[in-house]
Amino acid sequence: MTLRAPELDFDPCDTLAALCKAGGDPLRLNVLRALSNDSFGVLELAQIFAIGQSGMSHHLKVLAQAGLVATRREGNAIFYRRALPNGRLHAALLEDIDELPLPGDVQARIATVHQQRATVSRDFFARMASSFQAQQDLIAGLPQYRDSLLALLDALHFAPGATALEIGPGDGAFLPELAQRFAQVTALDNSPAMLELASQRCAAEGLHNVELKLADALQDEQQPADCVVLNMVLHHFATPAEAFRKLAGLVAPGGSLLLSELCSHDQSWAREACGDLWLGFEQEDLARWATAAGLTPGESLYIGLKNGFQIQLRHFAKPDAHSAFSLRQERNR
């Protein structure tokens, strides 16, 4: 006689029980709070919450089993972020968590992790400025998407006196195009070596309406521009989601943010070759971050490259005062 194991019926209460268990620990709630608009690796989270890696791994496992966190592989590294709400209790839990402030020491350690990421990026550009463009061309050089980006830009029909701001201009290859289309162009870079390359190009091409500034676009105060441009820059930022909020503040009301970026990929060699902190981005994530920052997703173009990479060209509009008021009314209905 063959004995069969008893069949276990799925009980919907199991999901709620796992959610309640995962949310029943103050540390796990603070982890979810820290992941509200960011993603971290297990070692970073262990550093942020000052506990051992094995302890943090246990808490993340509990959160993952409850569907509260999701993972994303970046080369050989795995980053954790909050999962999208699945059910009213899940949504209510995250909403209440976001009303709570993180402890001051946790906030300070998060800032330290962000600074460590930013330092890695700055150090790379300081070392590799002279050969950066050759390295960048291994992935996606400007000539591979320039015409498509210009078509997207020209379709926006900026007024004759409009201004532009390019963040991270690299060697300045796109500045001549902006100088032709805008009355005044400002280019920001936090790398003196890269800014020197851009300066040499501006001098060689006589770009008298371009101003170069050594500055951090996400920290230093800047005058808003009608068009803000980032070409293959976002994946060098320590906190892309937070960067969108800062970038939105640099766009004048009624203006636009133009972004060229890699789609999510798994070619981890780009980290070493080009100093990439992130291996591209999902299209949905960029749209979600932009919307949260008060920008409206517009037209998008996608370009597949022979080397397996895919480029996304994205337009995000910032509503003017009248449009913003109408949008708020629509949401409140």
N, C-alpha and C positions, 0 to 999 in steps of 0.2 A: 504494500500500500504506500503510495507516494503522498507525502505531506506537503501541502502548499502553504507558503507564508501568507498570512492574512493580508488582504488588500486594504490599503489605507486610503480613505477618501480625503480629498483636499477640503480643508475647512477654511473659508474666507477669513475666519477669525485669526488664523495663523499669521496672515500678513499684517493684520492690525497689531497682534501681539508682538511680532518682531519689530514693528515700528515703535511701539510703546517701550519695548526693552531698550532699543537703540537710543531712544530719546530720554531714557531714565538716568543718564549719567551726565553730570555737569561738564566733564571734559569733552565728551562727544558732542554736546550741544555747542561748546565753544569751537570745536573743530568745524562744525557746520557753519558757524558764524564766520570763521576765518575764510571759508571756501565760498562765501556769498558772491564774490565777484573776482575770484582768483582761483588758481590751481597750484598745487604743491606736490612735490615728491614726498615719499615717506620720511626720508632723512631731513628734509626741510621742515616737515611738520613736527618731527621729533625735536628739532632745534627750537622751533617756535614755542612748543609747549614744555620744553625742558624735561623730557622723559626719554627713556631708552627706545631704540628702534623697535625691539620686539614688542614692547608695550603699546607703541603707537600702531604697529601692524595689527595687533589684536583689536584695537578700537576701530580701525578702518575696516577690518573684516566684519565686525558686527554692523557697522553702518552700511557696508556693501550688501550684506545679506538682507537688510531691511529695505534696500532699494533707495537709500538716502544719498549715497555717493556713487559716482561712476568713474571709470578710469579711462585714460587716454595714453597710448604708448607714444613716446617721443624718442625714436631710435631705440637705445637700450634702456631708457628710463621710462618709468610709469608715473604719471601725474594723476592726482585725485582732484575731482571737482564735484560740486553738488549735482545730483541727478534732478531732472525736471520733475515737478510735483506729479504724483500719481494718486489722486484721490483728495478728498476734502481735508482729512486729518493731516496728510502729508503737507498740503498747501498751507494749512493753518499753522502747523508747527514751524515751517520756514518763515512765515509772516511774523510770528511772535518772536522767533530767534533774531530776526533782523531789527527788531525794536530794542534789543539789548546791546549795550556797549561791550566791547571786548575789554578785558583787564588791561591796564596800562602797560604792564610788562610784556604781555603778549603782543600788543600793538608795536612796542619797541622792537621786539624780535622779528616781527613780520617786516618792519622797515629795514632791519639788518639783512634779512634774506633778499629783499628787493635790491638793496645796495650791493650785495655780493653779485647778483645777476648783472646789474648795470656795470659793475667794475670789470667783469669778464668781457663784456661787450666793448667797453672803452679801451681796455688793454689790447684787445684784438686789433682795433682800428689804428691804435698808436703803433703797433708792430707792423701791420700789413698794409699801410696806406698806399705805398708805392706799387704794390702788386695786387691791390684789392680788386681793381676792375677786371684783371685777367682771371682772378678767382671767381668773381661774380659771373663772368661770361660762361663759366662751366655749368652754371645753372640756368640763368635767365638774364642775358644782357639787354640793355635798353633797346637796341635795334630790333629785337625779337617782338617787342610789343609797342614800340613808339607810335607807329601809324594808327594802331587801334586806339591807343590812349588819346592821341590828338583828335581822332574822330569823335570820341566821347566828349572831350573837352570842348571842341568847336560846336558841338550840338547844343551846348548850354547857352550860347549867345550872350556872353558877358558884355556889359556896357563899356563904352570906350575908356572911361576913367577908372575901371575896376582894378583892384589890387590882388596880388597873388602872394602866397607864402609857401615855399617848399621846405619841408623838414627833412634833414638828412640828404642833401643834394649830391653826396658822393663827390665825384670829380667834376660836377657841374654840367654833365652832358645834357640835361633837360632844361637848363636855365635859358639857353638861346630861344627855345620854343616859347617859354613863358614870357621872356622879354619882348617878343614880337606881339604878344596877345594882350599884355596888361600894361597899364600906365606905370605901375611901380611893382617891383618884385623884391621880396625879402627871402633870403635863404639862411636857415639856422642849422648849425651843426655843433655838437659838443666835442668834436675831435679837431684840435688845431691842425693836425696833419692833413685830414680830409678837406678842411676849409681852405687850406693853402692850395690844394689842387683845384678847387672850385675857383679860387681867386685868380689863378693863372689862366684858366679858361676865359673868365670874364674879361681879363685884360687883353687876351689875344683876340677876342671877338668884339671888343668895344662895347660891352654891355653896360652902358652908363646908367640905366634905370634899374640895376640890380644892386641891392645892398646885402653884404654878407655879414653875419653876426655869429660870434662864438657864444652859444647859449644853449641851455637845455629847454627844449620846447615844452616839456611837461612840468617844469618847475619855475622857470623865469617868466616874468610878466611880458606879454607881447600884445601889440595892437592887432585886433581881429582883421582878417582879410576876407575878400569876397570869394576867393578860391584857395583852399589849402590842399597841397599835393604831397603825397607820400609814395615814393616809388621803392618798393622792396625794402621797407624800413620797419614795418610793424613787427616782423619776426625778430628784430633786435631789441625790442622793448621788454623790460623786465615784467611788466604787468599790462598785457594788451587790452584787457577789458577796461581797466582804469585809464589807460591811455586814451581810449575813445571819449571818455568823459572830459578829459583835459583838451583833447583836440576839438571837441565840439565848442568849447569856449573860445577857440581861436578862429572859428568861422563866424563871419558877420551875419546878422539876421538876413535871411533871403539868399545866403551864399551856399557854397558847395564844398564838400570834402571829396577829393578824388584819390582813390587808393589803388595801387597795383600791388598785388601780393600773390604768393604761392598758395595754391590749394594744399590741403593736408597731404603729406607724403611720408614715406618711410626710409628715405635715403639719408641715413644718419651721418654720412661723411660730410654733409653740408655744415655740420657743427664745427668741425675742425677746419675745413677749407674756407668757409666764409663767415665764421663767427656767429652762426645762427643760434639764437636761444630757443626758437620754436621751429618745428618742421612744418611750416605752413599752417593754414587754418581752414576749418570747415566753413562753407559759405553761410550756413545757418548761424554759426557763432558770431560772425562779423555783423550780420543783420541784427541779431539780438542785442549785441553790445551797442551798436549804433542807435537802435531804438531806445534803449535804456538811457542813452546820453542825450536824447531829445532830437535825434536826426531821423530823417525819413529815407529809407532805402529807395534808390532810383534804379536807373538802367545798369545792367551788368553785362560784361563780355567775358568769354572764357576762351583761352588759347592753349591748345595742346602742343607741347614741344616734343621733338624727336628723342630727347634724352629721358623721357618719361615724366617730366614735370608738367604741371598745368598751372597757368597763370589766370588769376581772376582780376578783372578791372572793374572796380565798383564805384558807383556814384551815390553819395548820401547828401541830401539837401537839409539845410537848416531853415525851418519855417520863419517867415518874418513875423512881426508882432501880430498882425491881423490873422495870419494863418494859424499861428500858435494858439490864439484865443479861440478860433473856430474849432481847432482840434480838441482843446480842452472841453469845450461845450459838447462836442460829439461824444467824447469819452464819458461824460457825466450823465448822458441820457440813459 
